Amino acid sequence: MADQQHEWILRLGDDALVLAQRLSEWCSHGPALEEDIALSNIALDLLGQARALLTLAGQREGQGRDEDALAYFRTDREFRNALLVELPNGHFGDTIVRQMLFDQFAVLRYEALASQTVDLELAAIAAKALKEVRYHAAHSAQWVVRLGDGTEESHQRVQESLNVLWPYTAELFEDDAVSQACAEAGVLPLNGSFTARWTEQVRAILDEATLTCPESTALLTGGRSGKHTEHLSYMLAEMQVIQRTYPGAEW
Amino acid sequence: MVNDRVAQVERILDGVMDPELPFLTITELGMIQGCDLDKDGTVVIKLTPTYSGCPATDAIQDDIKSALQPVEPRFRIDIVHAPAWTTDWISPEAREKMRLNGIAPPEGTSADKAFLLGKSHTVPCPRCASEDTRLVSPFGSTACKAHYQCNACAEPFDHFKCF
């Protein structure tokens, strides 16, 4: 059980860390100054969540690994994030649709984590993170509506973003031995239990945005067991290069 | 003797300013969640970050260390996550100082989700007090602020988000 809890916290931390790294790539490249600042601020929130979660994961693992050891000295196959968050940013519409799909899930997951009383350290991190992701969720939903119900061009482009990203969402709701053990311990309900509420909320946003919810039932998965897209490897190469070249470097 | 040391630390902490709101102390912002002696006689300062990723948290720890080191040989800073920091802990005096420094303070309480999500509430202009203002961007110069503009006097200003 202890091993599986560490594994579970790692999944939470890696979702936050990898998406933080992706969003930070927008810094100084945003479509407008305000949105540049917004994406960087969201990245910062997620990075803060990742630091707390990876620190806790390292403590539970009990092998002496801290947040930096976990962030900088694991290989791609050792990362446990969902594939959705490692995908390249694409254009702003791609980024904002990915963000909306993830934010809606993150709110539900943190709500559940914040209200359980089995793991109080995790509940404390989740209670703080919940306030932040609710704010992110409001922002990304507003943008999806603005772009979907915007011009013909913006509508068509975010519909394409949605069609491409949709098959990656099913992975968020998959369950395996790790999530089942966590559910049995009362830390978090099964991922599958979030599907109905997530679908309802996402469909409401898409309706308002005049976008069509894809019917695809394709399932692109593997992230939770370390089978990632090649995109993660390139992202980690950039994220880890300094620490790998000069271990322990500070500036 | 024991209480003197804690009291002295608390007094010094009352003088440590927030690096991003340099007219407010970290105590006024509600970031100090208590000081106590542990069983080894070390003064433990419980510091809570405003946002998980607030980069000022590191700077604040450095500022606390340099303020305390000359007078208190044995202290430690513990970062605490629970209960989660909320703008409800910012005192009325501190809110007034924000206004005087051109930052619209948080409105309402964090229990109200409409305030939390920046929906349908007025943020009066800190310069001319007009309630005719608009949200420019929900994310401002720091994680804790949103960017507004006053329609009456045209002043762009930061709003400390209700959180």
Chai-1 contact restraints between the chains, C-beta under 6 A:
chainA,res_idxA,chainB,res_idxB,connection_type,confidence,min_distance_angstrom,max_distance_angstrom,comment,restraint_id
A,E34,B,S137,contact,1.0,0.0,6.0,A-B,restraint_1
A,I37,B,F139,contact,1.0,0.0,6.0,A-B,restraint_2
A,A38,B,F139,contact,1.0,0.0,6.0,A-B,restraint_3
A,N41,B,F139,contact,1.0,0.0,6.0,A-B,restraint_4
A,N41,B,A143,contact,1.0,0.0,6.0,A-B,restraint_5
A,L44,B,G53,contact,1.0,0.0,6.0,A-B,restraint_6
A,L44,B,A143,contact,1.0,0.0,6.0,A-B,restraint_7
A,D45,B,S52,contact,1.0,0.0,6.0,A-B,restraint_8
A,D45,B,G53,contact,1.0,0.0,6.0,A-B,restraint_9
A,L47,B,G53,contact,1.0,0.0,6.0,A-B,restraint_10
A,G48,B,S52,contact,1.0,0.0,6.0,A-B,restraint_11
A,G48,B,G53,contact,1.0,0.0,6.0,A-B,restraint_12
A,Q49,B,S52,contact,1.0,0.0,6.0,A-B,restraint_13
A,A124,B,H81,contact,1.0,0.0,6.0,A-B,restraint_14
A,A124,B,A82,contact,1.0,0.0,6.0,A-B,restraint_15
A,I125,B,H81,contact,1.0,0.0,6.0,A-B,restraint_16
A,A127,B,A84,contact,1.0,0.0,6.0,A-B,restraint_17
A,K128,B,S52,contact,1.0,0.0,6.0,A-B,restraint_18
A,K128,B,H81,contact,1.0,0.0,6.0,A-B,restraint_19
A,K128,B,A84,contact,1.0,0.0,6.0,A-B,restraint_20
A,K131,B,F163,contact,1.0,0.0,6.0,A-B,restraint_21
A,A138,B,L117,contact,1.0,0.0,6.0,A-B,restraint_22
A,H139,B,P138,contact,1.0,0.0,6.0,A-B,restraint_23
